Amino acid sequence: MTVRLGSLALETPVILAPMAGVTNPPFRQLCREAAERGVDAAFATARRLAGHGEPAHTDADPRLSAGTCAPAGLWVCEMITSRALVEGNAETLNMIRPDPGDPVRSVQLYGVDPAVVARAVRTLAEEDLADHVDLNFGCPVPKVTRKGGGAALPWKLDLFEAIVDQAVRAARSAVAARGREIPVTVKIRIGIDNDHETFRDAARICEDAGVAGIILHARTAAQHYAGQANWDRIGDLVAMTKLPVFGNGDVFGVEDADHLLQHTGCAGIAIGRGCQGRPWIFTDLAAYFHGYDFHAEPSLREVANTIIRHGELSIAHFNGDEYRAMRELRKHISWYLRGFAVGGQARRQLALVSTLDEVKERLEQLDLYQPYPQAADGPRGRAGGYRRPHLPDGWLESRTLSPAQRNSLHLAELNISGG
């Protein structure tokens, strides 16, 4: 079920949705490897059913070089701010450092200045730092929207069009130097609230500009992550655009993914909160997209081994800074252990680890023979409640920027990546 995003062949139409403080290189690697296990399991089953005749699966077209074929999915890094990338911020450059086994380096950019966004795209292209760029227009966080960024920005059609158009032009300008196009996708929400939807106009602009695909989180900025995702809007988007549409929102397993695809006809899915502490969800999803029914159910010992490997990868990512790596790992540990009978004291102790040896010691004290619990499945992540969107004064009065808004737009520029 290959979906094409410009020059990129996405052989498994699954995208890891960027999450600040979560989808760093170590976690992306675990997710990618889990998806590859699902692909391998599906092909192995197909070969058995074929009676060991001709292989049911062949490798990707050899004409497709690295950067043009994503066999198991697309693993997008945490949100990178265009300003920080252009300025060469060291932390930002470490955040985009790729998983060495990932054939496609995918970077999500945030920005409000068309020229800066375009320059960031050119930097990624000319310095060969990415094979795919996703533009973030879906962030609902008040510190972003109150200045006109994130999910608030598509309301201003002139600004949205300028950013998208210049980003695509910058990506295309790299073709001569690299020998291939860098596809640009766009992540959006339904709109600011139910009375101020923006996704239809955004899709029209994206299609005219030459964007390769759209990811729609089927909630408004006002919803944040509350309530139910409105999958009907994903179906509306599919019906109105020729671009591949990836549905995002309330997919916590294969059954949800199947319902979303059947309900909307979207080309693929993007997974955010559903993978927190559960990278093996991508095993199930990859197998599903290749025609194989599989549900990964790791025992607590297998989960513990994943936690340890996550810790090892994190230490390497943070250049040997073990304390920082463990501090980042703590939240993942609580997600990994969801549903298992661990006990409050053990959870509290694991939430305070500062070395990998501590992690190993405390995990060994658990009943690691526990099978995978049913309670580990289902919705994950904080839902929160509906919130009145924080917007600049007079933002909703016009679909174009006023002179005052244009002059103050620099206030929405962020120079710290990750959200």
Legacy VTK file of the C-alpha trace (Angstrom):
# vtk DataFile Version 3.0
C-alpha trace
ASCII
DATASET POLYDATA
POINTS 419 float
0.000 0.000 0.000
2.531 2.557 -1.165
1.688 6.266 -0.841
3.797 8.741 -2.755
4.758 12.077 -1.240
6.458 13.697 -4.201
9.729 11.835 -4.734
9.266 9.845 -1.522
7.685 6.379 -1.641
6.054 5.621 1.692
5.636 1.850 1.506
3.923 1.698 4.895
1.599 4.737 5.181
2.216 5.402 8.864
3.721 8.609 10.259
5.044 9.168 13.759
3.565 12.522 14.740
6.132 14.796 16.402
5.718 15.295 20.140
7.894 17.698 22.110
10.077 15.896 24.615
8.966 12.487 23.345
9.916 11.761 19.746
13.653 12.311 20.049
16.105 10.109 18.087
16.229 7.224 20.630
12.450 6.852 20.725
12.142 7.255 16.958
14.638 4.439 16.494
12.641 2.124 18.766
9.453 2.951 16.839
11.122 2.369 13.470
12.569 -0.980 14.537
9.173 -2.046 15.883
7.531 -1.198 12.558
10.189 -3.109 10.648
9.397 -6.186 12.733
5.772 -5.840 11.672
6.709 -5.588 7.996
9.012 -8.616 8.305
6.303 -10.651 10.063
3.773 -9.825 7.357
6.127 -10.821 4.546
7.212 -14.009 6.342
3.561 -15.020 6.719
2.862 -14.261 3.067
5.797 -16.441 1.999
4.553 -19.328 4.136
1.075 -19.040 2.666
2.636 -19.020 -0.793
4.103 -22.435 -0.066
7.710 -21.233 -0.120
7.401 -20.484 -3.822
8.417 -17.186 -5.297
9.053 -14.635 -2.530
5.917 -12.713 -1.684
7.986 -9.624 -1.107
10.793 -8.095 -3.049
13.104 -5.347 -1.940
12.303 -1.799 -2.886
13.094 -0.720 -6.408
16.909 -0.541 -6.522
16.628 2.729 -8.425
15.313 4.264 -5.218
18.298 5.593 -3.302
18.404 6.420 0.385
16.063 9.279 1.122
13.428 8.296 -1.420
11.890 5.139 0.060
10.457 4.635 3.555
9.728 0.893 3.871
8.219 0.854 7.382
6.915 4.390 7.922
7.991 7.981 8.366
9.647 8.944 11.657
9.404 12.712 12.093
11.636 14.471 14.607
10.433 16.838 17.295
9.357 20.260 16.098
12.356 22.364 15.075
12.066 26.143 15.017
13.228 27.688 11.780
14.983 30.521 13.573
17.032 28.170 15.758
18.047 26.086 12.752
19.118 29.113 10.728
21.120 30.418 13.678
22.867 27.063 14.053
21.626 26.399 17.581
23.615 23.421 18.919
20.673 21.808 20.709
18.531 22.058 17.573
21.233 20.477 15.442
21.439 17.596 17.942
17.671 17.150 17.778
17.725 16.627 14.013
20.601 14.166 14.235
19.094 11.152 12.459
18.604 7.610 13.578
21.434 6.027 11.540
19.240 3.148 10.415
16.435 5.339 9.104
16.518 5.613 5.291
14.505 8.851 5.329
15.436 11.795 7.527
12.262 13.682 8.349
12.233 17.123 10.000
9.282 19.195 11.171
9.710 22.966 11.029
7.861 25.721 12.852
8.065 29.340 11.768
6.041 32.485 11.126
8.392 34.410 8.852
8.241 33.157 5.245
11.834 34.197 4.531
13.192 32.465 7.641
11.213 29.282 6.962
12.500 29.246 3.376
16.045 29.758 4.574
15.647 26.891 7.056
14.433 24.601 4.271
17.382 25.616 2.104
19.731 24.893 5.005
18.294 21.399 5.411
18.610 20.826 1.676
22.004 22.347 0.978
23.650 20.784 4.028
21.967 17.447 3.294
20.269 17.275 6.689
16.813 16.063 5.670
14.946 14.093 3.008
11.462 15.317 3.975
10.155 18.498 5.609
6.859 18.875 7.450
5.551 22.357 8.297
3.811 22.684 11.653
0.567 24.642 11.668
-1.142 22.493 14.278
0.353 23.530 17.617
-2.454 24.648 20.026
-0.181 25.745 22.889
-1.176 29.223 24.172
2.394 30.595 24.161
2.392 29.935 20.388
-1.170 30.826 19.359
-1.382 34.042 21.410
1.285 35.466 19.116
-0.331 34.197 15.917
1.676 31.017 15.406
0.784 27.337 15.256
-2.881 26.497 14.767
-3.784 30.200 14.770
-1.680 31.009 11.714
-3.780 29.449 8.885
-6.525 31.959 9.723
-4.341 34.562 8.015
-4.486 33.332 4.446
-1.828 35.699 3.097
0.740 34.651 5.701
-0.038 30.953 5.415
0.224 31.090 1.623
3.529 32.956 1.737
5.125 30.475 4.140
3.965 27.386 2.283
4.827 28.775 -1.147
8.322 29.905 -0.176
9.055 26.647 1.662
8.115 24.562 -1.381
10.142 26.804 -3.686
13.154 26.470 -1.395
12.789 22.690 -1.339
12.566 22.526 -5.116
15.658 24.686 -5.540
17.684 21.880 -3.971
16.901 19.414 -6.736
19.889 20.385 -8.876
22.362 20.068 -6.006
20.936 16.867 -4.507
19.597 15.184 -7.578
16.160 14.785 -6.031
13.313 16.827 -4.625
12.688 17.265 -0.912
8.932 16.781 -0.453
7.151 19.230 1.835
4.064 18.223 3.815
1.888 20.344 6.089
0.396 19.496 9.495
-2.825 21.373 10.312
-5.862 21.243 12.592
-9.511 21.717 11.670
-9.287 25.338 12.705
-9.208 27.639 15.698
-12.631 26.579 16.966
-15.881 25.298 15.484
-16.797 28.794 14.253
-13.419 29.449 12.638
-12.408 26.449 10.561
-9.337 26.810 8.386
-8.536 23.382 6.963
-10.357 23.776 3.656
-8.652 27.019 2.695
-5.334 25.636 3.925
-5.717 22.564 1.719
-6.493 24.673 -1.348
-3.393 26.787 -0.758
-1.248 23.707 -0.168
-2.392 22.087 -3.388
-1.731 25.247 -5.419
1.746 25.612 -3.882
2.836 22.069 -4.696
2.785 20.560 -1.219
3.214 16.766 -1.300
0.676 15.818 1.373
-1.385 16.983 4.361
-1.651 15.630 7.904
-4.904 16.680 9.557
-5.292 16.425 13.316
-9.060 16.276 13.455
-9.473 18.664 16.362
-9.580 22.447 16.661
-7.063 24.482 18.607
-9.771 25.052 21.222
-10.039 21.310 21.797
-6.332 20.755 22.341
-6.647 16.973 22.906
-10.073 16.950 24.556
-13.217 15.241 23.348
-13.349 13.129 20.236
-11.443 13.757 17.052
-13.867 14.705 14.281
-12.991 12.125 11.637
-15.741 13.499 9.384
-13.486 16.464 8.690
-10.731 14.137 7.525
-13.234 12.623 5.090
-14.210 16.120 3.930
-10.559 16.908 3.254
-10.051 13.681 1.311
-13.038 14.532 -0.852
-11.857 18.035 -1.710
-8.141 17.580 -2.438
-6.013 15.460 -4.730
-3.215 15.459 -2.157
-2.584 12.402 0.037
-4.273 13.008 3.393
-3.041 11.413 6.623
-5.576 11.247 9.429
-4.475 12.042 12.967
-6.407 11.831 16.211
-7.691 9.045 18.471
-5.832 6.169 16.844
-4.693 3.900 19.667
-4.481 0.580 17.847
-5.111 -1.304 14.629
-8.878 -1.355 15.108
-8.934 2.446 15.367
-6.699 2.748 12.308
-8.963 0.476 10.288
-12.068 2.436 11.332
-10.399 5.725 10.419
-9.359 4.479 6.988
-12.776 2.987 6.256
-14.619 6.071 7.517
-12.573 8.681 5.683
-10.734 7.068 2.783
-7.526 8.768 3.908
-4.202 7.607 2.479
-2.620 6.782 5.822
-2.445 7.613 9.497
-0.315 9.669 11.854
0.175 8.421 15.414
0.937 10.688 18.350
-0.139 9.936 21.921
-1.051 6.347 21.047
2.604 5.329 20.916
3.689 6.807 24.242
5.364 3.953 26.109
4.230 1.619 23.373
6.546 1.664 20.346
5.302 -1.819 19.468
2.020 -0.284 18.295
3.945 0.292 15.076
4.589 -3.459 14.805
0.840 -3.996 14.730
0.161 -1.120 12.335
2.912 -2.018 9.877
1.744 -5.638 9.809
-1.831 -4.454 9.243
-0.895 -2.281 6.282
0.855 -5.273 4.719
-2.111 -7.592 5.155
-1.149 -9.390 8.366
-3.205 -9.434 11.592
-0.845 -9.128 14.553
-1.037 -7.776 18.102
2.269 -7.383 19.945
1.875 -8.363 23.608
5.281 -8.057 25.281
5.732 -9.495 28.758
6.986 -7.234 31.511
10.483 -8.657 31.040
10.371 -7.726 27.343
9.132 -4.264 28.265
11.943 -3.949 30.820
14.465 -4.852 28.133
12.983 -2.147 25.903
13.297 0.399 28.722
16.950 -0.517 29.209
17.668 -0.237 25.497
15.862 3.095 25.422
18.154 4.244 28.228
21.277 3.098 26.389
20.227 4.900 23.217
19.431 8.040 25.216
22.845 8.127 26.880
24.483 7.889 23.469
22.190 10.593 22.064
23.022 12.998 24.893
26.734 12.414 24.351
27.263 10.411 27.522
25.279 12.712 29.822
23.689 9.872 31.787
21.793 12.039 34.236
20.106 14.026 31.468
19.307 10.828 29.584
17.685 9.270 32.666
15.764 12.447 33.402
14.313 12.243 29.884
13.624 8.518 30.310
11.580 8.852 33.501
8.326 9.854 31.807
8.737 7.066 29.266
9.149 4.505 32.059
5.781 5.442 33.544
4.189 5.029 30.116
5.949 1.722 29.459
4.639 0.263 32.720
1.020 1.238 32.179
-1.335 -1.632 33.030
1.271 -3.832 34.718
1.008 -4.682 38.423
4.021 -2.740 39.602
2.927 -0.901 42.718
3.056 2.721 43.720
6.361 2.590 45.572
8.187 0.961 42.650
6.744 3.533 40.265
7.871 6.382 42.509
11.375 4.940 42.721
11.595 4.524 38.954
10.455 8.129 38.562
13.603 9.250 40.376
16.296 7.220 38.600
19.502 9.018 37.709
21.655 6.172 36.336
21.043 3.236 34.026
22.279 0.855 36.715
19.508 2.188 38.963
16.978 1.493 36.227
18.207 -2.081 35.821
18.273 -2.715 39.567
14.751 -1.452 40.149
13.320 -3.248 37.148
14.810 -6.526 38.392
12.841 -6.108 41.613
9.566 -6.349 39.680
7.639 -9.492 38.793
9.005 -9.667 35.267
7.040 -12.817 34.438
3.832 -10.830 34.107
2.120 -11.246 30.735
0.967 -8.248 28.738
-2.156 -6.791 30.407
-5.264 -5.752 28.515
-5.181 -2.502 30.496
-2.039 -1.518 28.572
-4.114 -1.023 25.426
-6.469 1.827 24.644
-6.225 5.632 24.800
-3.081 7.242 26.190
-1.848 10.719 26.918
-3.462 13.662 28.625
-6.754 14.735 27.112
-7.401 17.871 29.143
-10.415 20.042 28.448
-11.624 22.604 25.963
-9.834 25.942 26.249
-10.588 29.333 24.839
-7.885 29.912 22.224
-5.331 32.562 23.085
-4.990 34.846 20.054
-3.504 38.260 19.257
-5.887 41.202 19.637
-8.190 41.491 16.642
-6.871 38.278 15.058
-10.287 36.998 13.965
-11.482 40.288 12.470
-9.885 39.619 9.071
-8.440 36.706 7.098
-5.373 38.815 6.221
-2.722 40.460 8.354
-3.192 44.069 9.353
-0.113 46.334 9.216
0.130 46.244 13.015
-0.094 42.445 13.095
2.535 42.155 10.394
4.860 44.453 12.310
4.458 42.430 15.518
4.682 39.023 13.917
8.322 38.678 14.938
7.054 38.178 18.492
5.715 34.777 17.422
9.158 33.624 16.301
10.580 30.973 18.595
14.257 30.179 18.836
13.934 27.128 21.057
13.101 23.871 19.315
10.862 21.118 20.631
7.737 23.116 21.387
LINES 1 420
419 0 1 2 3 4 5 6 7 8 9 10 11 12 13 14 15 16 17 18 19 20 21 22 23 24 25 26 27 28 29 30 31 32 33 34 35 36 37 38 39 40 41 42 43 44 45 46 47 48 49 50 51 52 53 54 55 56 57 58 59 60 61 62 63 64 65 66 67 68 69 70 71 72 73 74 75 76 77 78 79 80 81 82 83 84 85 86 87 88 89 90 91 92 93 94 95 96 97 98 99 100 101 102 103 104 105 106 107 108 109 110 111 112 113 114 115 116 117 118 119 120 121 122 123 124 125 126 127 128 129 130 131 132 133 134 135 136 137 138 139 140 141 142 143 144 145 146 147 148 149 150 151 152 153 154 155 156 157 158 159 160 161 162 163 164 165 166 167 168 169 170 171 172 173 174 175 176 177 178 179 180 181 182 183 184 185 186 187 188 189 190 191 192 193 194 195 196 197 198 199 200 201 202 203 204 205 206 207 208 209 210 211 212 213 214 215 216 217 218 219 220 221 222 223 224 225 226 227 228 229 230 231 232 233 234 235 236 237 238 239 240 241 242 243 244 245 246 247 248 249 250 251 252 253 254 255 256 257 258 259 260 261 262 263 264 265 266 267 268 269 270 271 272 273 274 275 276 277 278 279 280 281 282 283 284 285 286 287 288 289 290 291 292 293 294 295 296 297 298 299 300 301 302 303 304 305 306 307 308 309 310 311 312 313 314 315 316 317 318 319 320 321 322 323 324 325 326 327 328 329 330 331 332 333 334 335 336 337 338 339 340 341 342 343 344 345 346 347 348 349 350 351 352 353 354 355 356 357 358 359 360 361 362 363 364 365 366 367 368 369 370 371 372 373 374 375 376 377 378 379 380 381 382 383 384 385 386 387 388 389 390 391 392 393 394 395 396 397 398 399 400 401 402 403 404 405 406 407 408 409 410 411 412 413 414 415 416 417 418
